[in-house]
Each structure stands twice: as C-alpha cells, then as structure tokens.
Amino acid sequence: MKRIAIIGGGPAGLRAAEVANLGNADVTLFDAKPSVGRKFLVAGKGGMNLTHSEPIEEFAKRYSGKGRDTKFWGSLLARFSPQAFRDWAHGLEAETFVAGSGRVYLKNLKAATLLRAWVARLRKAGVRFAMNHRLVSMCQEDGIHMAFSNGAAYRSDAVILALGGASWPQTGSDGRWTGLFGELGISTEPFLAANCGWEHDWSPEFLELAEGKPLKNVTVRAGESVITGELLVTRYGIEGGPVYALGKILRGMPDPTIALDFKPAHTHRQLVSKMESVRRNFVGEARVRWKLGDAAFALLMRREWKDAESLAAEAKNCVISLKGPRNVSEAISSAGGVCWSEVDSALMVRRFPGLFVAGEMIDWEAPTGGYLLQGCFATGSLAAESALALIRTPDGPR
C-alpha cells in the first residue's frame, strides 16, 4: 500500500485522513498536540454549527482570497456539498437541523460527541495517530521525508499539510509552519485577524451604561456593504456577526468606520413623527418611543440633542470610528497563509510535487455561519482525492 501522511489533526486534516483511508492508502496522521480536534471542540462551544443551507451558488460567494474566484469554490462545494456534510454527520449518528437563520447545527449541539465517534471510526478503519509530533523539516528523495521535533522521522509517498492558520494558537493553530515554508521557498501571505472584534476607545461613562449590552436588529454599513444583525459592546470596542462579515472591507479602509442604523424598519420621518410632542429630554423620550436598547440609548447619550430631527438622523446613521481589529490570536479565524499561486487546482504545491495543502493554512477567508468548517472539509477532501490520484498515477492530477 502507498503511504499518505497527514500533518495536522484539525477538521481539514481529519477529513483528509478519512478520504485517503477510504481510497485504500496507508494513512498516518501526525499532530503537534497530545490530541486531535482541539479547534473543532472550541468551535463547537455553545452549539456546533456545521454548515449552511443556502444554495451553492450563494454559498460559494462567501469565500474570498487572492487567486481563487467563486467558480473555483462552486466546483469545490459541488465535490463536497453542504448536504454531503450533513450526510457525513448522519453517518456518525449525529442528527442535524436547519435553524431559522439557515445555519445547520447538530441536534445535540455537542462537538465532543461527534469528534469521539469520528476518531473511533478512523482508528477502526486503520488510520494511525501519532501525537506530539511537530513537523520541522521535509525533503524529497524517493518520496517525501519528514523530521519531527521529537526526533522521529517518516517517509511517505504523498503528504497533506493541514496545519491551520494563526487564530486560537493554544489549540495548535499557531502559524509556526510559515518558517518551514520560507525555507522551502514557498510564498505565504501574512496572517491577519478575520471574524474578530474591532477596537474603539469608549469613555468610562459610556462603558458603565453599555458594556456587555447588545445592539439588536441593527444594520451595519462599511463602505457600500450593509449587513443586518446583532453587535455587542465590549470594553475594547465592538464584537458580532456584522463586523465579522465586514472585516475584509474594514481592513481595506485607511480609516475604518462603521455606520449603524438602530431602527432599520423605520424611516427618518417616521422616527421624527413619534417625537412630535417632545420639547425636552429628547434621548430619554426616544428610548421609550423608539424602543431603544441600553446600548443604543448609551450611544445617543454621548451628545446633547436639542431637536428630534437631528436625533433621528443620528439614530439612522451613527458613525463609529475603529482603531483596528483585535489580535489574530483572539480571532475566530485568520486570513493569509499559503498563496494560491503556489498551488495548482488539485491543491498540490507546484514546486514540491507530492505535497498538498488543505484548510485554513491556505489564503482564504469566509464569515461565520458554517462556511469555515465547510471550507475545511471541502479542501481536505480535495487534497486527499488529489493525493490518491497522484500515488496511483505518477503524473498525478493537474
């Protein structure tokens, strides 16, 4: 049997090991940590969101990265679709359901149960796990030779790297592999925080009123893009789905700002009409008449208002300047990684035949909502299928 080595025990690596094993390869999975799936478990806290139920045509538009367009992601999702992901979970006796948001969750909401069943199935199928193995070098000579920090060495006919990005480094996704890629002459883009909070210097008085309070059902605009959702005021700035989704746009702005509409279901004139009899205490009256939450009220309280028209204009367009994103180590995911120009359509590194990459270590990003995990599974599947094709046919896929 031909050997395929998987380096990295996150979702992309585990999926690659599964596909390679089903293709009758001799599979060993190496990981620097004592156990696999650590980031998978963190992502599952509070409910395991596997994927999303929207059509693939829309799904593919959620991904971005220098060098791969929507057509590429559409073809990738066609190979391992959101429905295929759900079927995979059902095969592990993990039922799923579609929430009102369109997100697909595990019914029992527990990532740990699914991970245990998955790893047990892989072990039973013959996949070997080598923990506490951090990759430190690779070279090509009658296959690919790898050396690990614990002194171990291994030769494989093909290698799939699924080493993650730079978010949540405590799980093993620390981005240290970029040094090895630099030694091999493989280009990478710097890691940047994606799906993260953004910083703003709030006053102590504001934080006393609003810290930890939500801004519900607001529209958030950055440039020409507008997203509706919920934000959370934090001691350091703003968190929440809309700023996560707008992160790439905000990173491209010289002076990143967002504009909030607290009452998107009402026009400026409708808000003013609700205040017709008010002559004083405009914000206090608006809090009641417009049904404002604590955080929105606190934002409007930062200034003194003398008329309803100006207050309504602010409620429809409250501009907040942002200092920058939180550190990448605190982000849900990261942008950056292996440049797409370094890999072919089969996810094989062009200058290192037999070496494939998968998951978040490649330069792509997507919002939360199931898109990240779907992307990891889809790229892990493709990398394994490509590695199998290579070891069966020396010329391999292109």
Secondary structure as the mmCIF struct_conf table of DSSP 4:
data_model
#
loop_
_struct_conf.conf_type_id
_struct_conf.id
_struct_conf.beg_label_comp_id
_struct_conf.beg_label_asym_id
_struct_conf.beg_label_seq_id
_struct_conf.end_label_comp_id
_struct_conf.end_label_asym_id
_struct_conf.end_label_seq_id
STRN STRN1 ARG A 3 ILE A 7
BEND BEND1 GLY A 10 GLY A 10
HELX_RH_AL_P HELX_RH_AL_P1 PRO A 11 LEU A 22
TURN_TY1_P TURN_TY1_P1 GLY A 23 ASN A 24
STRN STRN2 ASP A 26 PHE A 30
BEND BEND2 ALA A 32 VAL A 36
HELX_RH_AL_P HELX_RH_AL_P2 ARG A 38 ALA A 43
TURN_TY1_P TURN_TY1_P2 GLY A 44 GLY A 46
BEND BEND3 GLY A 47 GLY A 47
STRN STRN3 ASN A 49 HIS A 52
BEND BEND4 GLU A 54 GLU A 54
HELX_RH_AL_P HELX_RH_AL_P3 ILE A 56 PHE A 59
HELX_RH_3T_P HELX_RH_3T_P1 ALA A 60 ARG A 62
STRN STRN4 SER A 64 SER A 64
TURN_TY1_P TURN_TY1_P3 LYS A 66 GLY A 67
HELX_RH_AL_P HELX_RH_AL_P4 THR A 70 ARG A 79
BEND BEND5 PHE A 80 PHE A 80
HELX_RH_AL_P HELX_RH_AL_P5 PRO A 82 GLY A 91
TURN_TY1_P TURN_TY1_P4 LEU A 92 GLU A 93
STRN STRN5 THR A 96 VAL A 98
TURN_TY1_P TURN_TY1_P5 GLY A 100 SER A 101
BEND BEND6 GLY A 102 GLY A 102
STRN STRN6 ARG A 103 LEU A 106
TURN_TY1_P TURN_TY1_P6 LYS A 107 ASN A 108
HELX_RH_AL_P HELX_RH_AL_P6 ALA A 111 ALA A 125
TURN_TY1_P TURN_TY1_P7 GLY A 126 GLY A 126
STRN STRN7 ARG A 128 ALA A 130
BEND BEND7 ASN A 132 ASN A 132
STRN STRN8 LEU A 135 GLN A 140
BEND BEND8 GLU A 141 GLY A 143
STRN STRN9 ILE A 144 PHE A 148
TURN_TY1_P TURN_TY1_P8 SER A 149 ASN A 150
BEND BEND9 GLY A 151 GLY A 151
STRN STRN10 ALA A 153 SER A 156
BEND BEND10 ASP A 157 ASP A 157
STRN STRN11 ALA A 158 LEU A 161
BEND BEND11 ALA A 166 TRP A 168
HELX_RH_3T_P HELX_RH_3T_P2 PRO A 169 THR A 171
TURN_TY1_P TURN_TY1_P9 GLY A 172 GLY A 172
TURN_TY1_P TURN_TY1_P10 ARG A 176 ARG A 176
HELX_RH_AL_P HELX_RH_AL_P7 TRP A 177 LEU A 184
TURN_TY1_P TURN_TY1_P11 GLY A 185 GLY A 185
STRN STRN12 THR A 188 ALA A 194
BEND BEND12 ASN A 195 ASN A 195
STRN STRN13 TRP A 198 GLU A 199
HELX_RH_AL_P HELX_RH_AL_P8 PRO A 204 ALA A 210
TURN_TY1_P TURN_TY1_P12 GLU A 211 GLY A 212
STRN STRN14 PRO A 214 ALA A 222
TURN_TY1_P TURN_TY1_P13 GLY A 223 GLU A 224
STRN STRN15 SER A 225 THR A 234
TURN_TY1_P TURN_TY1_P14 ARG A 235 TYR A 236
STRN STRN16 GLY A 237 GLY A 240
HELX_RH_AL_P HELX_RH_AL_P9 GLY A 241 ALA A 245
TURN_TY1_P TURN_TY1_P15 LEU A 246 LEU A 246
HELX_RH_AL_P HELX_RH_AL_P10 GLY A 247 ARG A 251
TURN_TY1_P TURN_TY1_P16 GLY A 252 GLY A 252
BEND BEND13 PRO A 254 ASP A 255
STRN STRN17 THR A 257 ASP A 261
BEND BEND14 PHE A 262 PHE A 262
TURN_TY1_P TURN_TY1_P17 PRO A 264 ALA A 265
BEND BEND15 HIS A 266 HIS A 266
HELX_RH_AL_P HELX_RH_AL_P11 HIS A 268 SER A 273
TURN_TY1_P TURN_TY1_P18 LYS A 274 SER A 277
BEND BEND16 ARG A 280 ARG A 280
HELX_RH_AL_P HELX_RH_AL_P12 PHE A 282 ARG A 289
TURN_TY1_P TURN_TY1_P19 TRP A 290 LYS A 291
HELX_RH_AL_P HELX_RH_AL_P13 ASP A 294 LEU A 300
TURN_TY1_P TURN_TY1_P20 MET A 301 ARG A 302
BEND BEND17 ARG A 303 ARG A 303
BEND BEND18 LYS A 306 LYS A 306
HELX_RH_AL_P HELX_RH_AL_P14 ALA A 308 LYS A 316
STRN STRN18 CYS A 318 SER A 321
STRN STRN19 GLY A 324 PRO A 325
HELX_LH_PP_P HELX_LH_PP_P1 ARG A 326 ASN A 327
HELX_RH_3T_P HELX_RH_3T_P3 VAL A 328 GLU A 330
BEND BEND19 ALA A 331 ILE A 332
STRN STRN20 SER A 333 VAL A 338
HELX_RH_3T_P HELX_RH_3T_P4 TRP A 340 GLU A 342
STRN STRN21 VAL A 343 VAL A 343
TURN_TY1_P TURN_TY1_P21 SER A 345 ALA A 346
BEND BEND20 LEU A 347 LEU A 347
STRN STRN22 MET A 348 VAL A 349
TURN_TY1_P TURN_TY1_P22 ARG A 350 ARG A 351
BEND BEND21 PHE A 352 PHE A 352
TURN_TY1_P TURN_TY1_P23 PRO A 353 GLY A 354
STRN STRN23 LEU A 355 VAL A 357
HELX_RH_3T_P HELX_RH_3T_P5 GLY A 359 MET A 361
STRN STRN24 ILE A 362 ILE A 362
BEND BEND22 ASP A 363 ASP A 363
STRN STRN25 GLU A 365 GLU A 365
BEND BEND23 THR A 368 GLY A 370
HELX_RH_AL_P HELX_RH_AL_P15 TYR A 371 ARG A 392
BEND BEND24 THR A 393 THR A 393
TURN_TY1_P TURN_TY1_P24 PRO A 394 ASP A 395
#
